Amino acid sequence: MKVFVTGGAGYIGSVCVEELLNAGHQVTVYDDLSEGHRSAVAPRATFVHAQPDEPGNIAAAVKSAQPEAILHFAANALVGESMTNPGKYFRNNVYNALQLADAAVENGVRKFVFSSTCATYGPPDRVPMTEDLPQRPINPYGESKLMFEKILLWYQQIHRLEFIAFRYFNAAGASEKLGEHHRIETHLIPNVLKVALGQATHCEIYGTDYPTPDGTCIRDYIHIRDLAQAHILGLAPGRSGFYNLGNGDGYSVRQVIQTCEKVSGKAIKAVEKPRRPGDPPKLVASADKAIKELGWRPQFPKLEDIVATAWAWHVRHPDGYAD
């Protein structure tokens, strides 16, 4: 298929582009490089460097590419920033995404695959978390993603734009060529590995008094190549709806640090700090729906395997991407 990928220079998007190309698809990447890296875009893909908030830019790019499907990864995704600058999140994650949906309808695009998030649920009523849980986001980031999920529902009903929204849990790991390099790094695994690389003196544990076995928060980690494979499966016609993507196993912050020590062979100092507001004790996905309906099977279910791929990439690229 001809696939148009927004945010294809970013962490998850670049790996998905790599997997799409390996599966024989033709790919156009649209990215403003505010968060992504030009060198992370596979040379086999067509690259469009443009600003989505400039009038007509998104529409012109989609019209030129004439894709059969759109994969929408581009978004602002820092929860803390969304609490101090909510307008940025609603403009980019909702308004710019709406322009993309309109361009899809205008150009007869058959399938729209959306990168959503478990942040749309807010603190869950139960774990493992299923897709039918109430959605009560507690920050503008989660709210912005939920707003666009609702837009897609209406566009499917009115315009017959078939869509899938994947609600990610914690993306992690690396492919052989591509890994995680954020300008502002908030993710646990790369920040812990920075200590092992000698780039930081310590990592931080926020809260040690949660009702969990070791007192630290538990999260579900999913390998980015597994995320990418779910998106490729989602391109199949007739697939539609909302799907959680996670491994169904949770690991505490302390377990992540211990795993990073084991994989790297380095001692990693951790500093304990107070809880952060709004951090639920436990977030673990039920991905049964994606497994049953899409035939998806995670290939990296173990945290140690996920961390090993991340460590290998960071060792090869200690400063991340050159650009």
BAFILUM-127236 format. One record per residue (C-alpha): residue in three letters; x, y, z; residue number from 1. Coordinates in Angstrom, 3 decimals, always signed. Layout:
N
REC / ALA / X / Y / Z / NUM
...
//
This chain:
323
REC / MET / +0.000 / +0.000 / +0.000 / 1
REC / LYS / +0.913 / +3.667 / -0.242 / 2
REC / VAL / +1.099 / +4.836 / +3.374 / 3
REC / PHE / +1.391 / +8.397 / +4.697 / 4
REC / VAL / +3.094 / +8.538 / +8.105 / 5
REC / THR / +3.018 / +11.642 / +10.263 / 6
REC / GLY / +5.720 / +11.787 / +12.915 / 7
REC / GLY / +7.747 / +9.234 / +11.002 / 8
REC / ALA / +11.015 / +10.789 / +12.192 / 9
REC / GLY / +10.121 / +10.175 / +15.829 / 10
REC / TYR / +10.921 / +7.264 / +18.109 / 11
REC / ILE / +7.945 / +5.013 / +17.401 / 12
REC / GLY / +7.154 / +6.401 / +13.964 / 13
REC / SER / +10.636 / +5.790 / +12.555 / 14
REC / VAL / +10.589 / +2.125 / +13.591 / 15
REC / CYS / +7.127 / +1.719 / +12.103 / 16
REC / VAL / +8.355 / +3.250 / +8.839 / 17
REC / GLU / +11.258 / +0.786 / +8.816 / 18
REC / GLU / +8.873 / -2.151 / +9.342 / 19
REC / LEU / +6.418 / -0.864 / +6.709 / 20
REC / LEU / +9.182 / -0.622 / +4.126 / 21
REC / ASN / +10.447 / -4.094 / +4.985 / 22
REC / ALA / +6.895 / -5.378 / +4.454 / 23
REC / GLY / +6.845 / -3.915 / +0.936 / 24
REC / HIS / +4.778 / -0.758 / +1.487 / 25
REC / GLN / +5.527 / +2.626 / -0.123 / 26
REC / VAL / +5.944 / +5.257 / +2.594 / 27
REC / THR / +5.781 / +9.042 / +2.704 / 28
REC / VAL / +6.948 / +10.562 / +5.994 / 29
REC / TYR / +5.579 / +13.946 / +7.087 / 30
REC / ASP / +7.407 / +15.530 / +10.037 / 31
REC / ASP / +8.319 / +19.011 / +11.277 / 32
REC / LEU / +11.404 / +17.631 / +13.102 / 33
REC / SER / +10.462 / +19.470 / +16.302 / 34
REC / GLU / +10.846 / +16.163 / +18.147 / 35
REC / GLY / +12.002 / +13.712 / +15.465 / 36
REC / HIS / +15.347 / +13.285 / +13.735 / 37
REC / ARG / +15.972 / +13.466 / +9.998 / 38
REC / SER / +18.611 / +10.732 / +10.221 / 39
REC / ALA / +16.031 / +8.375 / +11.756 / 40
REC / VAL / +14.001 / +8.359 / +8.530 / 41
REC / ALA / +14.813 / +5.396 / +6.309 / 42
REC / PRO / +16.323 / +6.531 / +2.965 / 43
REC / ARG / +13.771 / +4.380 / +1.124 / 44
REC / ALA / +10.940 / +6.602 / +2.350 / 45
REC / THR / +9.867 / +9.879 / +0.754 / 46
REC / PHE / +10.378 / +12.666 / +3.292 / 47
REC / VAL / +8.291 / +15.825 / +3.573 / 48
REC / HIS / +9.594 / +18.437 / +6.032 / 49
REC / ALA / +6.726 / +20.800 / +6.777 / 50
REC / GLN / +4.978 / +22.681 / +9.572 / 51
REC / PRO / +1.481 / +21.299 / +10.218 / 52
REC / ASP / +0.172 / +24.593 / +11.606 / 53
REC / GLU / +0.873 / +26.455 / +8.357 / 54
REC / PRO / -2.435 / +26.718 / +6.419 / 55
REC / GLY / -2.862 / +24.102 / +3.708 / 56
REC / ASN / +0.398 / +22.261 / +4.442 / 57
REC / ILE / -1.140 / +18.997 / +5.592 / 58
REC / ALA / -3.789 / +18.970 / +2.872 / 59
REC / ALA / -1.194 / +19.624 / +0.156 / 60
REC / ALA / +1.106 / +16.871 / +1.416 / 61
REC / VAL / -1.672 / +14.265 / +1.537 / 62
REC / LYS / -2.948 / +15.295 / -1.911 / 63
REC / SER / +0.555 / +14.954 / -3.356 / 64
REC / ALA / +1.181 / +11.543 / -1.789 / 65
REC / GLN / -2.260 / +10.103 / -2.635 / 66
REC / PRO / -2.003 / +7.444 / +0.085 / 67
REC / GLU / -4.324 / +4.538 / +0.657 / 68
REC / ALA / -3.727 / +4.711 / +4.408 / 69
REC / ILE / -2.558 / +7.222 / +6.994 / 70
REC / LEU / -0.640 / +6.366 / +10.165 / 71
REC / HIS / -0.801 / +9.306 / +12.549 / 72
REC / PHE / +1.986 / +9.339 / +15.156 / 73
REC / ALA / +2.767 / +13.060 / +15.290 / 74
REC / ALA / +1.813 / +14.607 / +18.628 / 75
REC / ASN / +3.053 / +16.445 / +21.656 / 76
REC / ALA / +3.293 / +13.886 / +24.449 / 77
REC / LEU / +4.754 / +15.354 / +27.647 / 78
REC / VAL / +2.165 / +15.057 / +30.394 / 79
REC / GLY / +3.808 / +17.667 / +32.614 / 80
REC / GLU / +4.068 / +20.207 / +29.804 / 81
REC / SER / +0.424 / +19.664 / +28.928 / 82
REC / MET / -0.486 / +20.815 / +32.448 / 83
REC / THR / +1.371 / +24.113 / +31.978 / 84
REC / ASN / +0.709 / +24.719 / +28.269 / 85
REC / PRO / -2.596 / +22.992 / +27.413 / 86
REC / GLY / -3.208 / +25.140 / +24.342 / 87
REC / LYS / -0.158 / +23.648 / +22.633 / 88
REC / TYR / -1.609 / +20.168 / +23.104 / 89
REC / PHE / -5.101 / +20.980 / +21.874 / 90
REC / ARG / -3.767 / +22.856 / +18.844 / 91
REC / ASN / -1.389 / +20.121 / +17.738 / 92
REC / ASN / -3.054 / +16.933 / +18.964 / 93
REC / VAL / -6.602 / +17.959 / +18.045 / 94
REC / TYR / -6.675 / +20.807 / +15.524 / 95
REC / ASN / -3.746 / +19.637 / +13.387 / 96
REC / ALA / -5.018 / +16.057 / +13.594 / 97
REC / LEU / -8.431 / +17.282 / +12.431 / 98
REC / GLN / -6.782 / +18.837 / +9.380 / 99
REC / LEU / -5.243 / +15.440 / +8.661 / 100
REC / ALA / -8.604 / +13.675 / +8.986 / 101
REC / ASP / -10.176 / +16.208 / +6.617 / 102
REC / ALA / -7.371 / +15.656 / +4.118 / 103
REC / ALA / -7.953 / +11.900 / +4.366 / 104
REC / VAL / -11.647 / +12.327 / +3.532 / 105
REC / GLU / -10.961 / +14.791 / +0.701 / 106
REC / ASN / -8.461 / +12.440 / -0.935 / 107
REC / GLY / -10.375 / +9.194 / -0.549 / 108
REC / VAL / -8.019 / +7.616 / +1.985 / 109
REC / ARG / -9.432 / +4.225 / +3.017 / 110
REC / LYS / -7.805 / +3.681 / +6.403 / 111
REC / PHE / -6.668 / +5.909 / +9.284 / 112
REC / VAL / -4.531 / +4.395 / +12.058 / 113
REC / PHE / -4.163 / +6.611 / +15.116 / 114
REC / SER / -1.467 / +6.518 / +17.787 / 115
REC / SER / -3.485 / +6.994 / +20.971 / 116
REC / THR / -2.558 / +6.322 / +24.597 / 117
REC / CYS / -3.606 / +4.658 / +27.821 / 118
REC / ALA / -3.654 / +8.203 / +29.265 / 119
REC / THR / -7.195 / +8.485 / +27.879 / 120
REC / TYR / -8.353 / +6.186 / +30.702 / 121
REC / GLY / -6.926 / +8.123 / +33.618 / 122
REC / PRO / -6.669 / +6.154 / +36.880 / 123
REC / PRO / -8.242 / +2.782 / +36.023 / 124
REC / ASP / -11.103 / +1.129 / +37.873 / 125
REC / ARG / -9.317 / -2.201 / +37.496 / 126
REC / VAL / -6.248 / -3.882 / +36.034 / 127
REC / PRO / -5.528 / -5.453 / +33.637 / 128
REC / MET / -7.133 / -2.597 / +31.692 / 129
REC / THR / -9.617 / -3.455 / +28.949 / 130
REC / GLU / -10.915 / -1.200 / +26.189 / 131
REC / ASP / -14.355 / -0.865 / +27.790 / 132
REC / LEU / -13.073 / +0.937 / +30.896 / 133
REC / PRO / -14.385 / +4.478 / +31.481 / 134
REC / GLN / -12.172 / +7.152 / +29.929 / 135
REC / ARG / -11.451 / +9.914 / +32.445 / 136
REC / PRO / -8.138 / +11.570 / +31.515 / 137
REC / ILE / -6.529 / +13.674 / +34.214 / 138
REC / ASN / -4.304 / +15.855 / +32.005 / 139
REC / PRO / -4.664 / +17.797 / +28.727 / 140
REC / TYR / -2.432 / +15.296 / +26.917 / 141
REC / GLY / -4.812 / +12.400 / +27.599 / 142
REC / GLU / -7.819 / +14.649 / +26.966 / 143
REC / SER / -6.468 / +15.753 / +23.582 / 144
REC / LYS / -6.011 / +12.139 / +22.477 / 145
REC / LEU / -9.509 / +11.232 / +23.658 / 146
REC / MET / -10.987 / +14.193 / +21.781 / 147
REC / PHE / -9.470 / +12.971 / +18.538 / 148
REC / GLU / -10.648 / +9.413 / +19.209 / 149
REC / LYS / -14.183 / +10.849 / +19.319 / 150
REC / ILE / -13.605 / +12.783 / +16.104 / 151
REC / LEU / -12.589 / +9.559 / +14.371 / 152
REC / LEU / -15.774 / +7.851 / +15.554 / 153
REC / TRP / -17.877 / +10.582 / +13.952 / 154
REC / TYR / -15.777 / +10.609 / +10.771 / 155
REC / GLN / -16.269 / +6.880 / +10.396 / 156
REC / GLN / -20.013 / +7.244 / +10.859 / 157
REC / ILE / -20.406 / +10.261 / +8.573 / 158
REC / HIS / -17.551 / +9.944 / +6.055 / 159
REC / ARG / -16.955 / +6.184 / +6.277 / 160
REC / LEU / -13.317 / +6.744 / +7.163 / 161
REC / GLU / -12.294 / +3.380 / +8.579 / 162
REC / PHE / -10.028 / +3.852 / +11.585 / 163
REC / ILE / -8.114 / +2.038 / +14.281 / 164
REC / ALA / -6.906 / +3.757 / +17.449 / 165
REC / PHE / -4.119 / +1.989 / +19.318 / 166
REC / ARG / -3.878 / +2.896 / +22.993 / 167
REC / TYR / -0.225 / +2.392 / +23.888 / 168
REC / PHE / +1.155 / +1.625 / +27.272 / 169
REC / ASN / +4.926 / +2.221 / +27.729 / 170
REC / ALA / +6.861 / +2.000 / +24.479 / 171
REC / ALA / +10.445 / +0.837 / +24.965 / 172
REC / GLY / +13.356 / -0.929 / +23.280 / 173
REC / ALA / +15.013 / -0.412 / +19.914 / 174
REC / SER / +15.523 / -2.002 / +16.534 / 175
REC / GLU / +19.049 / -2.639 / +15.290 / 176
REC / LYS / +19.146 / +0.728 / +13.518 / 177
REC / LEU / +16.704 / +2.909 / +15.415 / 178
REC / GLY / +16.269 / +3.802 / +19.066 / 179
REC / GLU / +15.042 / +6.319 / +21.602 / 180
REC / HIS / +16.450 / +9.839 / +21.586 / 181
REC / HIS / +14.135 / +12.522 / +22.926 / 182
REC / ARG / +15.332 / +16.089 / +23.383 / 183
REC / ILE / +13.538 / +16.051 / +26.719 / 184
REC / GLU / +13.733 / +12.502 / +28.049 / 185
REC / THR / +10.975 / +11.546 / +30.484 / 186
REC / HIS / +10.890 / +7.771 / +29.922 / 187
REC / LEU / +12.217 / +5.539 / +32.657 / 188
REC / ILE / +14.341 / +3.005 / +30.752 / 189
REC / PRO / +16.517 / +5.466 / +28.785 / 190
REC / ASN / +16.995 / +7.615 / +31.889 / 191
REC / VAL / +18.124 / +4.586 / +33.898 / 192
REC / LEU / +20.456 / +3.506 / +31.091 / 193
REC / LYS / +22.038 / +6.970 / +31.058 / 194
REC / VAL / +23.477 / +6.120 / +34.470 / 195
REC / ALA / +24.926 / +2.874 / +33.130 / 196
REC / LEU / +26.418 / +4.821 / +30.206 / 197
REC / GLY / +28.073 / +7.272 / +32.594 / 198
REC / GLN / +25.939 / +10.150 / +31.322 / 199
REC / ALA / +24.090 / +10.678 / +34.612 / 200
REC / THR / +25.062 / +10.184 / +38.241 / 201
REC / HIS / +21.758 / +8.611 / +39.246 / 202
REC / CYS / +18.191 / +7.878 / +38.238 / 203
REC / GLU / +15.131 / +8.844 / +40.260 / 204
REC / ILE / +12.314 / +6.865 / +41.858 / 205
REC / TYR / +9.178 / +8.936 / +42.396 / 206
REC / GLY / +7.280 / +7.388 / +45.279 / 207
REC / THR / +8.198 / +4.320 / +47.313 / 208
REC / ASP / +4.990 / +3.946 / +49.342 / 209
REC / TYR / +2.537 / +2.744 / +46.703 / 210
REC / PRO / +0.372 / -0.333 / +47.439 / 211
REC / THR / +2.628 / -2.564 / +45.309 / 212
REC / PRO / +5.004 / -5.373 / +46.351 / 213
REC / ASP / +8.071 / -3.100 / +46.522 / 214
REC / GLY / +6.296 / +0.238 / +46.985 / 215
REC / THR / +7.074 / +1.646 / +43.525 / 216
REC / CYS / +4.770 / +2.155 / +40.552 / 217
REC / ILE / +4.098 / -0.743 / +38.183 / 218
REC / ARG / +3.889 / -0.209 / +34.431 / 219
REC / ASP / +3.439 / -2.323 / +31.299 / 220
REC / TYR / +6.311 / -2.083 / +28.781 / 221
REC / ILE / +5.939 / -2.917 / +25.091 / 222
REC / HIS / +8.662 / -3.165 / +22.467 / 223
REC / ILE / +8.459 / -0.654 / +19.634 / 224
REC / ARG / +8.810 / -3.356 / +16.985 / 225
REC / ASP / +5.745 / -5.058 / +18.460 / 226
REC / LEU / +3.916 / -1.725 / +18.267 / 227
REC / ALA / +4.950 / -1.394 / +14.636 / 228
REC / GLN / +3.678 / -4.863 / +13.776 / 229
REC / ALA / +0.285 / -4.019 / +15.284 / 230
REC / HIS / +0.034 / -0.997 / +13.000 / 231
REC / ILE / +0.820 / -3.072 / +9.936 / 232
REC / LEU / -1.877 / -5.569 / +10.919 / 233
REC / GLY / -4.248 / -2.660 / +11.428 / 234
REC / LEU / -3.936 / -1.670 / +7.770 / 235
REC / ALA / -6.032 / -4.678 / +6.730 / 236
REC / PRO / -9.471 / -3.667 / +5.410 / 237
REC / GLY / -12.394 / -4.283 / +7.722 / 238
REC / ARG / -10.370 / -3.785 / +10.902 / 239
REC / SER / -11.768 / -0.967 / +12.999 / 240
REC / GLY / -12.062 / +0.224 / +16.593 / 241
REC / PHE / -9.962 / +0.731 / +19.708 / 242
REC / TYR / -7.166 / -1.582 / +20.833 / 243
REC / ASN / -4.837 / -1.610 / +23.826 / 244
REC / LEU / -1.218 / -2.471 / +23.084 / 245
REC / GLY / +0.774 / -3.844 / +25.993 / 246
REC / ASN / +2.306 / -7.105 / +27.142 / 247
REC / GLY / -0.144 / -7.725 / +29.977 / 248
REC / ASP / +2.688 / -7.923 / +32.520 / 249
REC / GLY / +3.671 / -5.160 / +34.885 / 250
REC / TYR / +7.117 / -4.274 / +36.214 / 251
REC / SER / +7.881 / -1.931 / +39.084 / 252
REC / VAL / +10.343 / +0.936 / +38.892 / 253
REC / ARG / +12.754 / -1.025 / +41.067 / 254
REC / GLN / +12.427 / -4.075 / +38.798 / 255
REC / VAL / +13.233 / -1.914 / +35.770 / 256
REC / ILE / +16.367 / -0.567 / +37.470 / 257
REC / GLN / +17.448 / -4.081 / +38.489 / 258
REC / THR / +16.902 / -5.336 / +34.930 / 259
REC / CYS / +18.958 / -2.470 / +33.516 / 260
REC / GLU / +21.762 / -3.347 / +35.945 / 261
REC / LYS / +21.643 / -6.997 / +34.873 / 262
REC / VAL / +21.648 / -6.223 / +31.148 / 263
REC / SER / +24.327 / -3.517 / +31.293 / 264
REC / GLY / +26.497 / -5.140 / +33.943 / 265
REC / LYS / +26.736 / -1.753 / +35.654 / 266
REC / ALA / +25.688 / -0.597 / +39.108 / 267
REC / ILE / +22.945 / +2.030 / +38.853 / 268
REC / LYS / +22.394 / +4.490 / +41.679 / 269
REC / ALA / +18.767 / +5.425 / +42.385 / 270
REC / VAL / +17.586 / +8.407 / +44.422 / 271
REC / GLU / +14.192 / +8.171 / +46.089 / 272
REC / LYS / +11.877 / +11.163 / +45.749 / 273
REC / PRO / +8.259 / +11.934 / +46.734 / 274
REC / ARG / +5.348 / +10.770 / +44.604 / 275
REC / ARG / +4.399 / +12.792 / +41.541 / 276
REC / PRO / +0.782 / +13.998 / +41.513 / 277
REC / GLY / -1.520 / +11.811 / +39.420 / 278
REC / ASP / +0.715 / +8.734 / +39.125 / 279
REC / PRO / -1.530 / +5.654 / +39.495 / 280
REC / PRO / +0.058 / +2.747 / +41.407 / 281
REC / LYS / -0.443 / +0.226 / +38.604 / 282
REC / LEU / -1.131 / +0.433 / +34.848 / 283
REC / VAL / -1.187 / -2.888 / +33.013 / 284
REC / ALA / -2.889 / -3.584 / +29.694 / 285
REC / SER / -5.163 / -6.331 / +28.587 / 286
REC / ALA / -4.292 / -6.743 / +24.908 / 287
REC / ASP / -6.612 / -9.728 / +24.405 / 288
REC / LYS / -8.736 / -7.821 / +21.901 / 289
REC / ALA / -5.768 / -7.051 / +19.616 / 290
REC / ILE / -4.558 / -10.634 / +19.930 / 291
REC / LYS / -7.943 / -12.134 / +19.065 / 292
REC / GLU / -9.163 / -9.693 / +16.422 / 293
REC / LEU / -5.926 / -8.623 / +14.716 / 294
REC / GLY / -3.868 / -11.775 / +15.196 / 295
REC / TRP / -1.198 / -9.718 / +16.942 / 296
REC / ARG / +1.490 / -11.512 / +18.943 / 297
REC / PRO / +4.200 / -9.586 / +20.836 / 298
REC / GLN / +7.627 / -10.964 / +20.003 / 299
REC / PHE / +9.364 / -9.272 / +22.960 / 300
REC / PRO / +7.172 / -9.981 / +26.003 / 301
REC / LYS / +10.019 / -10.073 / +28.545 / 302
REC / LEU / +11.361 / -6.871 / +30.062 / 303
REC / GLU / +14.939 / -8.175 / +29.908 / 304
REC / ASP / +14.702 / -8.642 / +26.136 / 305
REC / ILE / +13.222 / -5.167 / +25.696 / 306
REC / VAL / +15.947 / -3.556 / +27.802 / 307
REC / ALA / +18.661 / -5.548 / +26.000 / 308
REC / THR / +17.677 / -4.037 / +22.633 / 309
REC / ALA / +17.610 / -0.540 / +24.133 / 310
REC / TRP / +21.012 / -0.997 / +25.789 / 311
REC / ALA / +22.587 / -2.316 / +22.596 / 312
REC / TRP / +21.364 / +0.728 / +20.654 / 313
REC / HIS / +22.482 / +3.240 / +23.283 / 314
REC / VAL / +25.935 / +1.641 / +23.457 / 315
REC / ARG / +26.264 / +2.045 / +19.678 / 316
REC / HIS / +24.747 / +5.549 / +19.741 / 317
REC / PRO / +25.696 / +7.074 / +23.130 / 318
REC / ASP / +24.797 / +10.563 / +21.892 / 319
REC / GLY / +21.671 / +9.454 / +20.046 / 320
REC / TYR / +21.106 / +10.824 / +16.552 / 321
REC / ALA / +23.700 / +13.211 / +15.159 / 322
REC / ASP / +21.113 / +15.786 / +14.151 / 323
//
